[in-house]
């Protein structure tokens, strides 16, 4: 029976980062994945495909140029599903090729099959129908990610009623689309297809959505997507979903009916742990199939078994999963490493983009922190004029006591790239003074940081040390 220093189940971002780190430490490491190709959910049905789809939609639809050339402007008049699939396939194939090369370069072994524990230090892998192999390891990392939540009340059929995995394989672009679930996935797909001029209805049973985002940002975002044509139905619990053949009909408890060509059910995901035989390893999951871990080491309650990525729940980001996997591998292999930074960026690739880092205004209020707000609109920047941006906002929150930046929220073009300036300043404990003192390239969207910084600075009290410095200069000038 083969024995490894570390066996990793799953080759998504967490498994990938852990495997490469273990390989660089010259350890014997094996990655097991149930798919024929490496990359996990992130590469095949999640992060990479959905973001590729977004970029394809924005490019072919001419979305970014419509403020100049009108709402009817398109780069390609007749956009079909094959146009979306072509770029998606190329991108995914390239992503898998890069990953395989990284594994080969770092001497990471791989095995395709379904793994399950038969004991705390032993797993069985079904590689073919009826053919299995057993393997042992000193340490394990569970990085299996999540799967779509498919309630029995939803009549999935793979053509007109789909989950988010199936939605990437559609063979036609519908004239109308209903999206159930205004979480990150639902919002991303709803706004993407609205940019294709598909009539989209986004249904959320709760009265609010994306509650972890600053409410000011959500208000601005809601205004934009409604202006772009998304029919947003909040506080609308679903009574029934009917597959009527030529259309799908959703009946809401408030008596409203929504009829569309296609329906995407995107209300939640479950940890992909059902077939892992976790009980035989001494582990159990919560009601959504997720594992509990120590958030500093990513150890489960069984010390030699680790878990990272979406399978451990929030924040469920590819970016944080990469970091978690690396840290878990270092701890498992007794190798010191730097801890995670306290602030990380959150990106939602909707149309428009949303990205945040640090606290929201609501969190500041809950903690009783005296604060000031600085706001910049993209239309106030010269770069915004050049790009034809009519919307977009950057909001910064500063502590009145320490002057430190404690939160930044951005909605609009390039938000997921711009947020990294805020991330750096937050983690380096920078203050509002940084944005006032420093020069930003002109014209750029990053100039919005300067505008927002000055907006807050001009309303904040002047520190005593600034007054002393000013008085000294006055005296020197007089003498």
Phi, psi and omega in degrees: 000127180294143181234136183234158172288321182213128172248129181246127178257108183112136183241026173286194184307315181294313180295321179298310182296319180296317182295315180295319178298315179297322178296321180291340177269009178061036177259157177277111187231143179232135174249127179248131177223138183287341180277163175286337179243149178284167175121338177066193180301320183304316184277331190253327181224000186242248190305302186295311180298317184293323180285328174294318178300317179300313182297321179297315179300313183293325180287309184289328181279346184068026186305316186292343183256001188291335179293335178271317191252002176100158183293339181276354183293134175217145174286321178233125186294309183251099181265123181247171180300327180295329177295321179289321184290327185301310181290323180300313181298316181297317182294315181296317179300319180293319180299316180294320180297317178297318181296316178299320178296318179297318178295316180297317183295330182256014175058042176268123177279150179229153178212131179261124181165176181263118183261146174209145180285140172245356178186173183301329182240015185221137176233158175243134181240122175273106184270329175218171178300115178084353181250125181230162174220147180250143184221151178236156178206157175286321182227152178230149172232123176266116182224049187276353177070212184231169174229164182291146175273123184235088180292150181292340181284351180256120185280069180302135177225359176080357181236309180246341176236110190228158169266179187290336176288315181291331186298332180290345185252016182300143182262002177206155175266119183290157175281333178217148185219133171253130177245123177257120181110107180262045169275193183300311183295313181299317180295319180299309182292322180300314183286328176300311185285336172295325177294340176272008182067026171278138178284111188247133171244121181253116184252130176229117181301330179279161182283346180228169177214157182047053187294343180279354178265145177310132186297327178298319179295317181295322177298316179294317180297315180301317178300316183294314184290327176292321177296329179279356174111001178281125175272102185267118180249102180261154179064037184238081177301147185266131178270317180200157174234123183241127172273102185264019177087279183276350176206169177244135182239127178251127177254127181262156182295340180276004177097350179283152176238141177235121181245135180208166178291328187213151178230132174250120176265114185228040183259077172101159176224160182239147175298133182276069185237358189303323186258014184274353181061042186297330180300326180288344177260001180085023182242156174217159182246172174277187185293346178252020175073019182259152181259145176266136182223164169285119188287357175263326183248339184068027172278140171278186179291346170263106194307327183271002177247125182249162175214143182206160179092201184298338183293347177255006176089204186314138009270355176054052178242145177300322182296313180288330178296320177301316180292316180299316180298318180296314181295320178299317180296318179298315180293318181297327184257021174054045180241120180298145176208167178287144177287166177293147174291148183292331182249129176229152182278146175245125182240134174240118186269057176272185173238099008278165178291153172231138174211140181223158174207131181090202186274152172272170178296324179296321177294320178299318180292319179298323181275356179069033181269119175296132187215166173232153183243138172238133183231140173228139175259138181300331180290349177276349182263149178295323178297322177299321177296317181298320182278351180075031182278123177263341182230178179119136185212143173238128182235130178238144180242130183236143174285130177289334182283313185254349184069004182289149171287129181239352178188142176223133178231136181226135170231129180137181183303130176076014184302320184288342174271316183298331187297339184291336173297315179297319180301316181296313182294319178300310184289336177266010176058040180285163183243178177301332182299329180303316184286333179280320185283329189265154180262138177249147178307141182232128000267131174217161173290334179297342176300340178300331176298319179296316181296313180293322179297315178293325178302317179283317183305319184289347178252356182268148179297146180280125180299151182302321182295331177290321180296318179299315180299319180293318179296322179297320181292321180297315179297318180298321181293324181291326182275000000 
